[in-house]
């Protein structure tokens, strides 16, 4: 996993003395950089960007506020013990990109390893009166990806890329017959396409 450093300049920052959770946000905007949010937050009187990490629409992870510093993203009820992660986009209107969720999963796993414990994962709305990170944020999918072994996730991702399935599925769930039939038909369709290509050569 690669994290892009921005070398942002902050005014006074305080150290965070404990970390027990991760708070998820959306930017409620277009796809913007951490540097741009840094400017927004400075104009609002903050020391700089309030989030510790930003995940762009293409899955790129950008560093925001230094990880060991007190964030400015969830008020007094959330900042003292949390890492703030923001995904660009407005998830009141649409869902995040799958690649953003994949990057979020990797970042959460990285933070759990860093702090040597499983941090609680919550949304901004869980502690403040806000819709953030939006009604279309895929909480069940995120939870599944955090609990499903990596090799099983790779199988599902490969099936998506090959067009054998059209949306994310939990590989640990028992598949109904209609699902198996649908996947089988997609495989036959792919094989038929291969036969056509071979005949034309």
C-alpha positions in Angstrom: 0.0 0.0 0.0 1.4 3.4 -1.0 0.5 6.6 0.9 1.3 9.9 -0.9 3.0 12.4 1.3 2.1 16.1 0.7 4.4 17.9 3.1 1.6 20.2 4.2 2.5 23.0 6.5 0.4 23.3 9.7 0.2 25.8 12.4 0.1 24.5 16.0 -0.8 20.8 16.3 -1.4 18.8 19.5 -0.4 15.2 20.0 -3.1 12.5 20.3 -2.4 10.5 23.4 -4.7 7.5 22.7 -6.2 5.9 19.6 -9.2 3.5 19.8 -11.2 4.1 16.7 -11.3 5.2 13.1 -14.0 7.7 11.9 -15.0 7.7 8.3 -16.0 10.8 6.4 -16.9 11.9 2.8 -15.8 15.2 1.4 -19.3 16.0 0.1 -17.5 17.5 -2.9 -16.0 16.5 -6.2 -12.7 14.6 -6.3 -10.3 17.0 -4.6 -6.7 16.7 -3.2 -5.6 16.8 0.4 -3.8 20.0 -0.4 -7.1 21.6 -1.5 -8.9 20.4 1.6 -6.0 21.7 3.6 -6.6 25.2 2.1 -10.4 24.9 2.9 -9.8 24.0 6.5 -7.1 26.7 6.9 -9.6 29.3 5.6 -12.0 28.0 8.3 -9.5 28.8 11.0 -8.1 25.2 11.5 -4.4 24.4 11.7 -4.8 22.7 8.4 -6.6 19.6 7.0 -8.5 18.0 9.8 -8.3 14.4 8.4 -5.3 12.2 8.8 -5.9 10.5 5.4 -7.8 11.2 2.2 -8.8 8.5 -0.3 -9.3 9.8 -3.9 -11.7 8.6 -6.4 -9.0 6.5 -8.1 -8.1 4.8 -4.8 -5.0 6.9 -4.2 -4.3 7.4 -0.5 -3.0 10.9 0.5 -1.5 11.9 3.8 -3.3 14.7 5.6 -2.7 15.7 9.2 0.2 13.8 10.8 -1.0 10.4 12.2 0.1 11.0 15.8 -1.6 14.5 16.0 -5.0 15.4 17.2 -7.5 15.5 14.3 -10.1 18.2 13.6 -12.8 16.1 12.0 -15.3 15.0 14.6 -15.5 17.5 17.4 -14.6 17.1 21.0 -16.5 13.8 21.1 -14.5 12.2 18.4 -11.1 13.9 17.8 -9.3 12.9 21.0 -9.1 9.1 20.4 -9.6 8.7 16.6 -8.0 8.7 13.2 -10.0 10.6 10.6 -10.3 9.1 7.1 -12.1 11.0 4.4 -13.1 9.6 1.0 -13.7 12.1 -1.8 -17.2 12.3 -3.2 -20.7 13.0 -2.0 -22.2 9.7 -0.8 -25.6 11.3 -0.1 -26.0 11.2 -3.9 -24.0 8.1 -5.1 -21.8 5.3 -3.8 -18.0 5.5 -3.5 -15.9 3.8 -6.2 -15.1 0.2 -5.4 -11.4 1.0 -5.6 -11.9 3.6 -2.9 -13.4 0.9 -0.6 -10.5 -1.5 -1.4 -8.0 1.3 -0.5 -10.0 2.0 2.7 -9.8 -1.7 3.7 -6.0 -1.7 3.2 -5.6 1.5 5.1 -7.7 0.2 8.0 -5.6 -3.0 8.1 -2.4 -0.9 8.1 -3.7 1.1 11.0 -4.7 -2.0 13.0 -1.2 -3.4 12.5 0.3 0.0 13.4 -1.6 0.2 16.7 -1.5 -3.6 17.3 -5.2 -3.8 17.9 -8.5 -3.8 16.0 -9.7 -0.2 16.0 -13.5 0.5 16.1 -14.8 1.7 12.7 -17.6 4.3 12.8 -19.0 7.0 10.7 -19.0 10.7 11.4 -22.8 10.5 11.8 -22.4 8.1 14.7 -21.1 10.8 17.0 -22.3 14.1 15.4 -25.7 15.2 14.0 -24.6 14.9 10.3 -25.4 12.6 7.4 -21.6 12.1 6.8 -20.4 9.8 5.2 -23.7 9.7 3.4 -26.6 7.3 2.9 -24.9 5.5 0.1 -21.8 4.5 2.0 -21.6 0.7 1.8 -21.2 -0.3 5.4 -22.1 -4.0 5.0 -19.6 -4.3 2.1 -16.9 -2.7 4.1 -17.5 -5.0 7.1 -17.4 -8.0 4.8 -14.2 -7.0 3.2 -12.6 -6.5 6.6 -13.5 -10.0 7.8 -13.1 -12.0 4.6 -9.6 -13.6 4.0 -7.5 -11.9 1.4 -7.5 -14.9 -0.9 -11.3 -15.0 -1.0 -11.4 -11.3 -1.8 -9.0 -11.8 -4.7 -11.3 -14.5 -6.1 -14.3 -12.2 -6.0 -12.3 -9.4 -7.5 -11.1 -11.6 -10.3 -14.7 -12.8 -11.0 -15.8 -9.2 -11.2 -12.9 -8.3 -13.6 -13.7 -11.3 -15.9 -17.4 -10.4 -15.9 -18.5 -13.6 -14.3 -20.4 -11.6 -11.6 -21.6 -8.0 -11.8 -21.4 -7.0 -8.1 -19.6 -7.8 -4.9 -20.7 -11.0 -3.2 -19.7 -12.5 0.2 -17.8 -15.7 -0.8 -18.6 -17.3 2.5 -22.4 -17.2 1.9 -24.1 -20.3 0.4 -25.1 -19.5 -3.2 -28.6 -20.1 -4.3 -29.1 -22.2 -7.5 -30.2 -19.2 -9.6 -26.8 -17.5 -8.8 -24.8 -20.6 -9.8 -26.8 -20.8 -13.0 -26.3 -17.1 -13.7 -22.5 -17.5 -13.2 -22.4 -20.7 -15.3 -24.2 -18.8 -18.2 -21.6 -16.0 -18.0 -18.8 -18.6 -18.2 -20.5 -20.2 -21.2 -20.9 -16.8 -22.8 -17.2 -16.1 -22.3 -16.2 -19.5 -23.7 -18.5 -18.9 -26.7 -16.7 -15.6 -27.3 -13.3 -17.4 -27.2 -14.6 -20.0 -29.7 -15.7 -17.2 -32.1 -12.3 -15.6 -31.8 -10.5 -18.9 -32.5 -12.7 -19.5 -35.6 -11.9 -16.1 -37.0 -8.1 -16.6 -36.8 
